[in-house]
């Protein structure tokens, strides 16, 4: 029998905690998080990181590790997209219907909803975790908690082991 929603969130959180202990670098942890969320969360059809490139003016988010279809958006300025909105405000953005959000930059025609969670390093936005779903309104409170938890752990990793975007 498939796990109920709360059980599923707990199970995946435990997996994330295990990865957090076992990872040997920020890069390794970030890659493992994308794989785990993409594999275990059936509605998470694209999972990836965008990280702020250091020293670039104007600031730009650069695609990092991801799982899912190739995206044309490998570099996103902060005034562009849902990604730019989350990074520039430092707030999680959840979009239930991307076709109704004028900020949305299309990655795949199948995408219906999206969540973007900023990653903070010593109080400043350093990047974000972006997840797209082929299902409308795929991201509820439990999803938001889970993705924010992952973003917090990545922030802590980056504080002790900084990585530059690839
Ligand atoms: N949809 C994002 C762009 C990134 S792709 O989804 C991978 C946005 O609107 O910023």
Backbone and ligand atoms as CSV (ligand in chain L), in Angstrom:
chain,resi,resn,atom,element,x,y,z
A,1,UNK,N,N,0.849,-1.191,0.000
A,1,UNK,CA,C,0.000,0.000,0.000
A,1,UNK,C,C,0.895,1.255,0.000
A,2,UNK,N,N,0.599,2.270,-0.838
A,2,UNK,CA,C,1.445,3.459,-0.813
A,2,UNK,C,C,1.336,4.196,0.536
A,3,UNK,N,N,2.427,4.831,0.963
A,3,UNK,CA,C,2.404,5.551,2.241
A,3,UNK,C,C,1.425,6.715,2.168
A,4,UNK,N,N,0.777,7.051,3.309
A,4,UNK,CA,C,-0.098,8.219,3.348
A,4,UNK,C,C,0.789,9.460,3.232
A,5,UNK,N,N,0.185,10.603,2.948
A,5,UNK,CA,C,0.974,11.825,2.736
A,5,UNK,C,C,1.906,12.138,3.914
A,6,UNK,N,N,1.377,12.208,5.189
A,6,UNK,CA,C,2.291,12.537,6.298
A,6,UNK,C,C,3.400,11.506,6.451
A,7,UNK,N,N,3.078,10.223,6.250
A,7,UNK,CA,C,4.109,9.185,6.348
A,7,UNK,C,C,5.173,9.392,5.283
A,8,UNK,N,N,4.724,9.752,4.102
A,8,UNK,CA,C,5.654,9.964,2.986
A,8,UNK,C,C,6.612,11.120,3.308
A,9,UNK,N,N,6.060,12.217,3.825
A,9,UNK,CA,C,6.921,13.356,4.171
A,9,UNK,C,C,7.939,12.958,5.239
A,10,UNK,N,N,7.475,12.186,6.247
A,10,UNK,CA,C,8.401,11.761,7.311
A,10,UNK,C,C,9.482,10.850,6.763
A,11,UNK,N,N,9.057,9.944,5.895
A,11,UNK,CA,C,10.012,8.989,5.307
A,11,UNK,C,C,11.084,9.741,4.507
A,12,UNK,N,N,10.650,10.692,3.695
A,12,UNK,CA,C,11.612,11.416,2.843
A,12,UNK,C,C,12.507,12.315,3.703
A,13,UNK,N,N,11.934,12.888,4.762
A,13,UNK,CA,C,12.738,13.710,5.667
A,13,UNK,C,C,13.840,12.861,6.332
A,14,UNK,N,N,13.484,11.651,6.698
A,14,UNK,CA,C,14.495,10.751,7.284
A,14,UNK,C,C,15.592,10.427,6.263
A,15,UNK,N,N,15.176,10.215,5.011
A,15,UNK,CA,C,16.173,9.960,3.954
A,15,UNK,C,C,17.103,11.165,3.803
A,16,UNK,N,N,16.508,12.360,3.844
A,16,UNK,CA,C,17.307,13.592,3.709
A,16,UNK,C,C,18.286,13.705,4.877
A,17,UNK,N,N,17.804,13.401,6.086
A,17,UNK,CA,C,18.688,13.459,7.266
A,17,UNK,C,C,19.866,12.499,7.100
A,18,UNK,N,N,19.574,11.337,6.539
A,18,UNK,CA,C,20.638,10.350,6.333
A,18,UNK,C,C,21.660,10.885,5.319
A,19,UNK,N,N,21.160,11.448,4.236
A,19,UNK,CA,C,22.075,12.021,3.229
A,19,UNK,C,C,22.928,13.125,3.843
A,20,UNK,N,N,22.302,13.902,4.723
A,20,UNK,CA,C,22.995,15.022,5.356
A,20,UNK,C,C,24.181,14.523,6.193
A,21,UNK,N,N,23.992,13.376,6.822
A,21,UNK,CA,C,25.057,12.801,7.650
A,21,UNK,C,C,26.127,12.144,6.770
A,22,UNK,N,N,25.664,11.510,5.704
A,22,UNK,CA,C,26.593,10.728,4.881
A,22,UNK,C,C,27.357,11.556,3.847
A,23,UNK,N,N,26.829,12.727,3.474
A,23,UNK,CA,C,27.451,13.513,2.390
A,23,UNK,C,C,28.857,13.941,2.783
A,24,UNK,N,N,29.742,14.049,1.774
A,24,UNK,CA,C,31.101,14.479,2.096
A,24,UNK,C,C,31.415,15.870,1.561
A,25,UNK,N,N,30.441,16.519,0.911
A,25,UNK,CA,C,30.643,17.904,0.471
A,25,UNK,C,C,29.280,18.519,0.171
A,26,UNK,N,N,29.254,19.843,0.046
A,26,UNK,CA,C,28.010,20.538,-0.330
A,26,UNK,C,C,27.534,20.041,-1.686
A,27,UNK,N,N,28.478,19.931,-2.601
A,27,UNK,CA,C,28.148,19.522,-3.962
A,27,UNK,C,C,27.507,18.126,-3.970
A,28,UNK,N,N,28.096,17.235,-3.208
A,28,UNK,CA,C,27.602,15.868,-3.102
A,28,UNK,C,C,26.194,15.867,-2.494
A,29,UNK,N,N,26.003,16.649,-1.422
A,29,UNK,CA,C,24.695,16.705,-0.759
A,29,UNK,C,C,23.628,17.267,-1.716
A,30,UNK,N,N,23.969,18.334,-2.419
A,30,UNK,CA,C,22.989,18.973,-3.313
A,30,UNK,C,C,22.565,18.013,-4.433
A,31,UNK,N,N,23.532,17.317,-4.967
A,31,UNK,CA,C,23.217,16.359,-6.035
A,31,UNK,C,C,22.306,15.250,-5.489
A,32,UNK,N,N,22.644,14.770,-4.306
A,32,UNK,CA,C,21.863,13.681,-3.701
A,32,UNK,C,C,20.433,14.145,-3.391
A,33,UNK,N,N,20.281,15.388,-2.969
A,33,UNK,CA,C,18.936,15.915,-2.662
A,33,UNK,C,C,18.087,15.947,-3.938
A,34,UNK,N,N,18.665,16.403,-5.044
A,34,UNK,CA,C,17.870,16.445,-6.286
A,34,UNK,C,C,17.434,15.034,-6.685
A,35,UNK,N,N,18.333,14.088,-6.551
A,35,UNK,CA,C,18.001,12.705,-6.955
A,35,UNK,C,C,16.915,12.130,-6.064
A,36,UNK,N,N,17.076,12.329,-4.771
A,36,UNK,CA,C,16.120,11.741,-3.824
A,36,UNK,C,C,14.724,12.344,-4.022
A,37,UNK,N,N,14.635,13.662,-4.082
A,37,UNK,CA,C,13.310,14.290,-4.206
A,37,UNK,C,C,12.656,13.898,-5.535
A,38,UNK,N,N,13.443,13.844,-6.583
A,38,UNK,CA,C,12.900,13.495,-7.896
A,38,UNK,C,C,12.410,12.051,-7.918
A,39,UNK,N,N,13.158,11.192,-7.254
A,39,UNK,CA,C,12.812,9.768,-7.270
A,39,UNK,C,C,11.646,9.438,-6.339
A,40,UNK,N,N,11.654,10.036,-5.141
A,40,UNK,CA,C,10.679,9.631,-4.122
A,40,UNK,C,C,9.360,10.392,-4.185
A,41,UNK,N,N,9.407,11.642,-4.634
A,41,UNK,CA,C,8.184,12.453,-4.629
A,41,UNK,C,C,7.620,12.439,-6.055
A,42,UNK,N,N,6.537,11.697,-6.222
A,42,UNK,CA,C,6.074,11.403,-7.578
A,42,UNK,C,C,5.638,12.628,-8.370
A,43,UNK,N,N,5.209,13.662,-7.654
A,43,UNK,CA,C,4.772,14.861,-8.386
A,43,UNK,C,C,5.902,15.860,-8.621
A,44,UNK,N,N,7.117,15.536,-8.153
A,44,UNK,CA,C,8.247,16.451,-8.348
A,44,UNK,C,C,8.942,16.043,-9.660
A,45,UNK,N,N,8.502,16.641,-10.753
A,45,UNK,CA,C,8.972,16.181,-12.064
A,45,UNK,C,C,10.267,16.845,-12.521
A,46,UNK,N,N,10.590,17.967,-11.935
A,46,UNK,CA,C,11.882,18.620,-12.201
A,46,UNK,C,C,12.347,19.187,-10.864
A,47,UNK,N,N,13.583,18.859,-10.483
A,47,UNK,CA,C,14.115,19.305,-9.191
A,47,UNK,C,C,15.521,19.837,-9.444
A,48,UNK,N,N,15.765,21.084,-9.122
A,48,UNK,CA,C,17.114,21.597,-9.383
A,48,UNK,C,C,17.478,22.806,-8.548
A,49,UNK,N,N,18.769,23.094,-8.547
A,49,UNK,CA,C,19.300,24.252,-7.829
A,49,UNK,C,C,19.694,25.344,-8.810
A,50,UNK,N,N,19.423,26.567,-8.427
A,50,UNK,CA,C,20.009,27.737,-9.083
A,50,UNK,C,C,20.811,28.466,-8.015
A,51,UNK,N,N,22.065,28.787,-8.336
A,51,UNK,CA,C,22.910,29.453,-7.353
A,51,UNK,C,C,23.365,30.815,-7.888
A,52,UNK,N,N,23.432,31.795,-6.983
A,52,UNK,CA,C,23.867,33.133,-7.393
A,52,UNK,C,C,25.354,33.090,-7.732
A,53,UNK,N,N,25.664,33.598,-8.893
A,53,UNK,CA,C,27.070,33.642,-9.311
A,53,UNK,C,C,27.731,34.786,-8.560
A,54,UNK,N,N,28.905,34.528,-7.989
A,54,UNK,CA,C,29.504,35.610,-7.208
A,54,UNK,C,C,30.226,36.583,-8.134
A,55,UNK,N,N,30.105,37.852,-7.777
A,55,UNK,CA,C,30.833,38.893,-8.499
A,55,UNK,C,C,30.236,39.296,-9.835
A,56,UNK,N,N,29.031,38.808,-10.167
A,56,UNK,CA,C,28.431,39.180,-11.452
A,56,UNK,C,C,27.455,40.344,-11.255
A,57,UNK,N,N,27.564,41.358,-12.102
A,57,UNK,CA,C,26.633,42.484,-12.061
A,57,UNK,C,C,25.974,42.616,-13.432
A,58,UNK,N,N,24.624,42.640,-13.520
A,58,UNK,CA,C,23.691,42.404,-12.423
A,58,UNK,C,C,23.757,40.949,-11.976
A,59,UNK,N,N,23.275,40.680,-10.728
A,59,UNK,CA,C,23.359,39.318,-10.200
A,59,UNK,C,C,22.616,38.321,-11.075
A,60,UNK,N,N,23.124,37.118,-11.166
A,60,UNK,CA,C,22.491,36.103,-12.008
A,60,UNK,C,C,22.494,34.744,-11.302
A,61,UNK,N,N,21.363,34.033,-11.462
A,61,UNK,CA,C,21.229,32.681,-10.917
A,61,UNK,C,C,21.695,31.700,-11.987
A,62,UNK,N,N,22.537,30.771,-11.579
A,62,UNK,CA,C,23.104,29.815,-12.535
A,62,UNK,C,C,22.626,28.409,-12.173
A,63,UNK,N,N,22.182,27.680,-13.181
A,63,UNK,CA,C,21.690,26.319,-12.968
A,63,UNK,C,C,22.787,25.427,-12.401
A,64,UNK,N,N,22.440,24.684,-11.358
A,64,UNK,CA,C,23.360,23.722,-10.762
A,64,UNK,C,C,22.861,22.316,-11.010
A,65,UNK,N,N,23.018,21.440,-10.013
A,65,UNK,CA,C,22.537,20.069,-10.152
A,65,UNK,C,C,21.034,20.062,-10.365
A,66,UNK,N,N,20.568,19.198,-11.256
A,66,UNK,CA,C,19.124,19.053,-11.438
A,66,UNK,C,C,18.805,17.656,-11.929
A,67,UNK,N,N,17.539,17.284,-11.743
A,67,UNK,CA,C,17.003,16.034,-12.264
A,67,UNK,C,C,15.738,16.379,-13.013
A,68,UNK,N,N,15.568,15.808,-14.211
A,68,UNK,CA,C,14.385,16.110,-15.016
A,68,UNK,C,C,14.826,16.574,-16.384
A,69,UNK,N,N,13.860,17.089,-17.141
A,69,UNK,CA,C,14.151,17.480,-18.524
A,69,UNK,C,C,15.150,18.632,-18.572
A,70,UNK,N,N,15.904,18.672,-19.674
A,70,UNK,CA,C,16.829,19.790,-19.881
A,70,UNK,C,C,16.038,21.089,-19.919
A,71,UNK,N,N,16.606,22.142,-19.354
A,71,UNK,CA,C,15.905,23.425,-19.377
A,71,UNK,C,C,16.714,24.442,-20.185
A,72,UNK,N,N,16.014,25.301,-20.929
A,72,UNK,CA,C,16.750,26.356,-21.635
A,72,UNK,C,C,17.233,27.441,-20.670
A,73,UNK,N,N,16.684,27.437,-19.429
A,73,UNK,CA,C,17.005,28.528,-18.501
A,73,UNK,C,C,18.193,28.151,-17.626
A,74,UNK,N,N,19.388,28.380,-18.168
A,74,UNK,CA,C,20.585,28.034,-17.404
A,74,UNK,C,C,21.121,29.245,-16.627
A,75,UNK,N,N,20.714,30.438,-17.038
A,75,UNK,CA,C,21.105,31.663,-16.333
A,75,UNK,C,C,19.870,32.554,-16.247
A,76,UNK,N,N,19.519,32.973,-15.030
A,76,UNK,CA,C,18.295,33.753,-14.818
A,76,UNK,C,C,18.640,34.996,-13.996
A,77,UNK,N,N,18.309,36.154,-14.525
A,77,UNK,CA,C,18.544,37.384,-13.756
A,77,UNK,C,C,17.424,37.554,-12.732
A,78,UNK,N,N,17.670,38.380,-11.727
A,78,UNK,CA,C,16.733,38.439,-10.595
A,78,UNK,C,C,15.386,39.091,-10.919
A,79,UNK,N,N,15.315,39.784,-12.045
A,79,UNK,CA,C,14.025,40.379,-12.434
A,79,UNK,C,C,13.233,39.415,-13.326
A,80,UNK,N,N,13.768,38.203,-13.534
A,80,UNK,CA,C,13.114,37.250,-14.445
A,80,UNK,C,C,12.564,36.046,-13.683
A,81,UNK,N,N,11.370,35.617,-14.109
A,81,UNK,CA,C,10.859,34.317,-13.665
A,81,UNK,C,C,10.434,34.238,-12.213
A,82,UNK,N,N,9.880,33.072,-11.880
A,82,UNK,CA,C,9.527,32.772,-10.489
A,82,UNK,C,C,10.838,32.653,-9.701
A,83,UNK,N,N,11.853,32.135,-10.385
A,83,UNK,CA,C,13.161,31.978,-9.737
A,83,UNK,C,C,13.719,33.327,-9.301
A,84,UNK,N,N,13.661,34.299,-10.195
A,84,UNK,CA,C,14.151,35.642,-9.859
A,84,UNK,C,C,13.347,36.232,-8.707
A,85,UNK,N,N,12.021,35.993,-8.705
A,85,UNK,CA,C,11.152,36.543,-7.651
A,85,UNK,C,C,11.540,35.970,-6.287
A,86,UNK,N,N,11.777,34.672,-6.221
A,86,UNK,CA,C,12.121,34.050,-4.931
A,86,UNK,C,C,13.480,34.554,-4.439
A,87,UNK,N,N,14.440,34.663,-5.363
A,87,UNK,CA,C,15.784,35.095,-4.948
A,87,UNK,C,C,15.785,36.564,-4.546
A,88,UNK,N,N,15.030,37.408,-5.263
A,88,UNK,CA,C,15.099,38.837,-4.959
A,88,UNK,C,C,14.314,39.201,-3.704
A,89,UNK,N,N,13.278,38.417,-3.378
A,89,UNK,CA,C,12.499,38.736,-2.167
A,89,UNK,C,C,12.978,37.924,-0.969
A,90,UNK,N,N,13.709,36.839,-1.210
A,90,UNK,CA,C,14.121,35.963,-0.112
A,90,UNK,C,C,12.945,35.194,0.475
A,91,UNK,N,N,11.883,35.022,-0.312
A,91,UNK,CA,C,10.690,34.317,0.187
A,91,UNK,C,C,10.345,33.144,-0.731
A,92,UNK,N,N,9.817,32.084,-0.114
A,92,UNK,CA,C,9.336,30.941,-0.884
A,92,UNK,C,C,8.200,31.399,-1.792
A,93,UNK,N,N,8.225,30.953,-3.052
A,93,UNK,CA,C,7.121,31.253,-3.976
A,93,UNK,C,C,6.488,29.928,-4.400
A,94,UNK,N,N,5.171,29.825,-4.215
A,94,UNK,CA,C,4.421,28.658,-4.666
A,94,UNK,C,C,3.432,29.147,-5.718
A,95,UNK,N,N,3.465,28.523,-6.899
A,95,UNK,CA,C,2.539,28.905,-7.978
A,95,UNK,C,C,1.710,27.668,-8.330
A,96,UNK,N,N,0.410,27.750,-8.057
A,96,UNK,CA,C,-0.475,26.592,-8.290
A,96,UNK,C,C,-0.765,26.370,-9.766
A,97,UNK,N,N,-0.781,27.460,-10.538
A,97,UNK,CA,C,-1.082,27.357,-11.973
A,97,UNK,C,C,-0.138,28.309,-12.712
A,98,UNK,N,N,0.926,27.738,-13.251
A,98,UNK,CA,C,1.958,28.597,-13.862
A,98,UNK,C,C,1.424,29.373,-15.063
A,99,UNK,N,N,0.360,28.852,-15.709
A,99,UNK,CA,C,-0.158,29.534,-16.906
A,99,UNK,C,C,-0.803,30.875,-16.532
A,100,UNK,N,N,-1.098,31.043,-15.246
A,100,UNK,CA,C,-1.742,32.296,-14.811
A,100,UNK,C,C,-0.742,33.271,-14.185
A,101,UNK,N,N,0.531,32.907,-14.146
A,101,UNK,CA,C,1.519,33.786,-13.518
A,101,UNK,C,C,2.405,34.399,-14.605
A,102,UNK,N,N,2.274,35.711,-14.803
A,102,UNK,CA,C,3.022,36.348,-15.901
A,102,UNK,C,C,4.539,36.289,-15.718
A,103,UNK,N,N,4.989,35.996,-14.477
A,103,UNK,CA,C,6.446,35.945,-14.244
A,103,UNK,C,C,7.051,34.654,-14.765
A,104,UNK,N,N,6.210,33.647,-14.945
A,104,UNK,CA,C,6.684,32.286,-15.218
A,104,UNK,C,C,7.526,32.186,-16.495
A,105,UNK,N,N,8.696,31.563,-16.382
A,105,UNK,CA,C,9.540,31.235,-17.540
A,105,UNK,C,C,9.351,29.746,-17.802
A,106,UNK,N,N,8.857,29.393,-18.972
A,106,UNK,CA,C,8.540,27.985,-19.246
A,106,UNK,C,C,9.796,27.161,-19.424
A,107,UNK,N,N,9.799,26.032,-18.730
A,107,UNK,CA,C,10.914,25.086,-18.829
A,107,UNK,C,C,10.415,23.903,-19.642
A,108,UNK,N,N,9.185,23.461,-19.346
A,108,UNK,CA,C,8.586,22.351,-20.077
A,108,UNK,C,C,7.095,22.663,-20.236
A,109,UNK,N,N,6.542,22.287,-21.380
A,109,UNK,CA,C,5.116,22.556,-21.620
A,109,UNK,C,C,4.237,21.773,-20.652
A,110,UNK,N,N,4.803,20.716,-20.080
A,110,UNK,CA,C,4.019,19.872,-19.162
A,110,UNK,C,C,3.901,20.464,-17.760
A,111,UNK,N,N,4.752,21.437,-17.440
A,111,UNK,CA,C,4.739,21.985,-16.076
A,111,UNK,C,C,3.436,22.733,-15.797
A,112,UNK,N,N,2.833,22.388,-14.647
A,112,UNK,CA,C,1.577,23.045,-14.241
A,112,UNK,C,C,1.738,23.878,-12.972
A,113,UNK,N,N,2.623,23.442,-12.064
A,113,UNK,CA,C,2.815,24.207,-10.833
A,113,UNK,C,C,4.291,24.165,-10.435
A,114,UNK,N,N,4.645,25.079,-9.529
A,114,UNK,CA,C,6.079,25.245,-9.215
A,114,UNK,C,C,6.250,25.773,-7.795
A,115,UNK,N,N,7.336,25.348,-7.150
A,115,UNK,CA,C,7.733,25.949,-5.861
A,115,UNK,C,C,9.205,26.320,-5.961
A,116,UNK,N,N,9.532,27.508,-5.466
A,116,UNK,CA,C,10.938,27.924,-5.423
A,116,UNK,C,C,11.239,28.409,-4.007
A,117,UNK,N,N,12.254,27.816,-3.386
A,117,UNK,CA,C,12.611,28.131,-1.996
A,117,UNK,C,C,14.032,28.694,-1.953
A,118,UNK,N,N,14.188,29.908,-1.425
A,118,UNK,CA,C,15.535,30.481,-1.339
A,118,UNK,C,C,16.425,29.719,-0.357
A,119,UNK,N,N,17.712,29.772,-0.631
A,119,UNK,CA,C,18.724,29.176,0.254
A,119,UNK,C,C,19.535,30.332,0.842
A,120,UNK,N,N,19.612,30.355,2.155
A,120,UNK,CA,C,20.349,31.437,2.824
A,120,UNK,C,C,21.689,30.931,3.347
A,121,UNK,N,N,22.710,31.743,3.135
A,121,UNK,CA,C,24.021,31.460,3.705
A,121,UNK,C,C,24.412,32.686,4.528
A,122,UNK,N,N,24.562,32.488,5.820
A,122,UNK,CA,C,24.827,33.590,6.769
A,122,UNK,C,C,23.874,34.761,6.532
A,123,UNK,N,N,22.594,34.445,6.401
A,123,UNK,CA,C,21.563,35.484,6.327
A,123,UNK,C,C,21.328,36.077,4.949
A,124,UNK,N,N,22.137,35.729,3.968
A,124,UNK,CA,C,21.950,36.303,2.621
A,124,UNK,C,C,21.550,35.202,1.642
A,125,UNK,N,N,20.710,35.568,0.661
A,125,UNK,CA,C,20.295,34.585,-0.352
A,125,UNK,C,C,21.522,34.185,-1.175
A,126,UNK,N,N,21.746,32.869,-1.264
A,126,UNK,CA,C,22.890,32.358,-2.035
A,126,UNK,C,C,22.420,31.565,-3.250
A,127,UNK,N,N,21.136,31.217,-3.264
A,127,UNK,CA,C,20.605,30.410,-4.364
A,127,UNK,C,C,19.214,29.942,-4.011
A,128,UNK,N,N,18.769,28.898,-4.673
A,128,UNK,CA,C,17.409,28.413,-4.401
A,128,UNK,C,C,17.237,26.989,-4.901
A,129,UNK,N,N,16.209,26.363,-4.340
A,129,UNK,CA,C,15.814,25.012,-4.764
A,129,UNK,C,C,14.481,25.174,-5.492
A,130,UNK,N,N,14.454,24.726,-6.744
A,130,UNK,CA,C,13.301,24.934,-7.633
A,130,UNK,C,C,12.700,23.566,-7.985
A,131,UNK,N,N,11.389,23.437,-7.839
A,131,UNK,CA,C,10.728,22.174,-8.188
A,131,UNK,C,C,9.499,22.456,-9.049
A,132,UNK,N,N,9.395,21.722,-10.152
A,132,UNK,CA,C,8.248,21.850,-11.068
A,132,UNK,C,C,7.446,20.561,-11.037
A,133,UNK,N,N,6.132,20.694,-11.251
A,133,UNK,CA,C,5.273,19.515,-11.283
A,133,UNK,C,C,4.388,19.529,-12.524
A,134,UNK,N,N,4.117,18.345,-13.033
A,134,UNK,CA,C,3.173,18.218,-14.147
A,134,UNK,C,C,1.735,18.293,-13.645
A,135,UNK,N,N,1.560,18.395,-12.315
A,135,UNK,CA,C,0.220,18.429,-11.720
A,135,UNK,C,C,-0.085,19.834,-11.201
A,136,UNK,N,N,-1.312,20.326,-11.413
A,136,UNK,CA,C,-1.645,21.642,-10.867
A,136,UNK,C,C,-1.654,21.608,-9.336
A,137,UNK,N,N,-1.304,22.709,-8.723
A,137,UNK,CA,C,-1.337,22.863,-7.257
A,137,UNK,C,C,-0.724,21.655,-6.540
A,138,UNK,N,N,0.451,21.254,-6.984
A,138,UNK,CA,C,1.081,20.046,-6.417
A,138,UNK,C,C,1.742,20.307,-5.065
A,139,UNK,N,N,1.946,21.580,-4.715
A,139,UNK,CA,C,2.762,21.862,-3.528
A,139,UNK,C,C,1.927,22.448,-2.391
A,140,UNK,N,N,1.595,21.578,-1.431
A,140,UNK,CA,C,0.835,21.984,-0.248
A,140,UNK,C,C,1.782,22.298,0.902
A,141,UNK,N,N,1.189,22.432,2.107
A,141,UNK,CA,C,1.977,22.834,3.284
A,141,UNK,C,C,3.086,21.817,3.594
A,142,UNK,N,N,2.785,20.525,3.452
A,142,UNK,CA,C,3.785,19.495,3.748
A,142,UNK,C,C,4.955,19.554,2.780
A,143,UNK,N,N,4.636,19.833,1.513
A,143,UNK,CA,C,5.698,19.957,0.497
A,143,UNK,C,C,6.567,21.167,0.810
A,144,UNK,N,N,5.896,22.251,1.151
A,144,UNK,CA,C,6.630,23.486,1.452
A,144,UNK,C,C,7.593,23.261,2.627
A,145,UNK,N,N,7.092,22.599,3.681
A,145,UNK,CA,C,7.953,22.308,4.842
A,145,UNK,C,C,9.151,21.459,4.434
A,146,UNK,N,N,8.876,20.433,3.637
A,146,UNK,CA,C,9.951,19.522,3.224
A,146,UNK,C,C,11.006,20.253,2.390
A,147,UNK,N,N,10.553,21.037,1.419
A,147,UNK,CA,C,11.506,21.702,0.517
A,147,UNK,C,C,12.270,22.790,1.282
A,148,UNK,N,N,11.580,23.478,2.198
A,148,UNK,CA,C,12.272,24.497,3.002
A,148,UNK,C,C,13.303,23.842,3.923
A,149,UNK,N,N,12.976,22.659,4.422
A,149,UNK,CA,C,13.924,21.921,5.270
A,149,UNK,C,C,15.194,21.589,4.467
A,150,UNK,N,N,14.989,21.089,3.246
A,150,UNK,CA,C,16.140,20.759,2.382
A,150,UNK,C,C,16.985,22.009,2.119
A,151,UNK,N,N,16.303,23.128,1.822
A,151,UNK,CA,C,17.028,24.369,1.515
A,151,UNK,C,C,17.833,24.839,2.729
A,152,UNK,N,N,17.262,24.660,3.932
A,152,UNK,CA,C,17.993,25.054,5.155
A,152,UNK,C,C,19.252,24.224,5.339
A,153,UNK,N,N,19.123,22.917,5.106
A,153,UNK,CA,C,20.292,22.044,5.265
A,153,UNK,C,C,21.374,22.400,4.244
A,154,UNK,N,N,20.945,22.711,3.012
A,154,UNK,CA,C,21.923,23.108,1.986
A,154,UNK,C,C,22.628,24.394,2.423
A,155,UNK,N,N,21.866,25.348,2.966
A,155,UNK,CA,C,22.463,26.600,3.450
A,155,UNK,C,C,23.531,26.325,4.500
A,156,UNK,N,N,23.226,25.400,5.423
A,156,UNK,CA,C,24.206,25.074,6.480
A,156,UNK,C,C,25.454,24.432,5.874
A,157,UNK,N,N,25.237,23.552,4.891
A,157,UNK,CA,C,26.387,22.936,4.205
A,157,UNK,C,C,27.255,24.015,3.559
A,158,UNK,N,N,26.605,24.948,2.884
A,158,UNK,CA,C,27.353,25.973,2.139
A,158,UNK,C,C,28.114,26.905,3.082
A,159,UNK,N,N,27.623,27.029,4.323
A,159,UNK,CA,C,28.346,27.872,5.279
A,159,UNK,C,C,29.692,27.244,5.634
A,160,UNK,N,N,29.760,25.904,5.644
A,160,UNK,CA,C,31.055,25.300,5.981
A,160,UNK,C,C,31.818,24.832,4.749
A,161,UNK,N,N,31.136,24.701,3.614
A,161,UNK,CA,C,31.818,24.220,2.408
A,161,UNK,C,C,31.238,24.945,1.184
A,162,UNK,N,N,31.695,26.194,0.937
A,162,UNK,CA,C,31.135,26.975,-0.172
A,162,UNK,C,C,31.419,26.308,-1.514
A,163,UNK,N,N,30.444,26.386,-2.411
A,163,UNK,CA,C,30.698,25.904,-3.784
A,163,UNK,C,C,30.397,27.051,-4.737
A,164,UNK,N,N,31.124,27.078,-5.833
A,164,UNK,CA,C,30.843,28.081,-6.858
A,164,UNK,C,C,29.970,27.403,-7.912
A,165,UNK,N,N,29.014,28.139,-8.508
A,165,UNK,CA,C,28.168,27.513,-9.513
A,165,UNK,C,C,28.990,26.944,-10.659
A,166,UNK,N,N,28.491,25.834,-11.219
A,166,UNK,CA,C,29.215,25.212,-12.318
A,166,UNK,C,C,28.924,25.956,-13.613
L,1,LIG,N1,N,10.104,28.240,-14.237
L,1,LIG,C1,C,11.243,28.946,-13.730
L,1,LIG,C2,C,12.432,28.769,-14.636
L,1,LIG,C3,C,13.256,27.582,-14.317
L,1,LIG,S1,S,12.651,26.147,-14.957
L,1,LIG,O1,O,11.394,25.875,-14.300
L,1,LIG,C4,C,13.630,24.896,-14.651
L,1,LIG,C5,C,10.900,30.409,-13.535
L,1,LIG,O2,O,9.814,30.849,-13.882
L,1,LIG,O3,O,11.750,31.139,-13.023
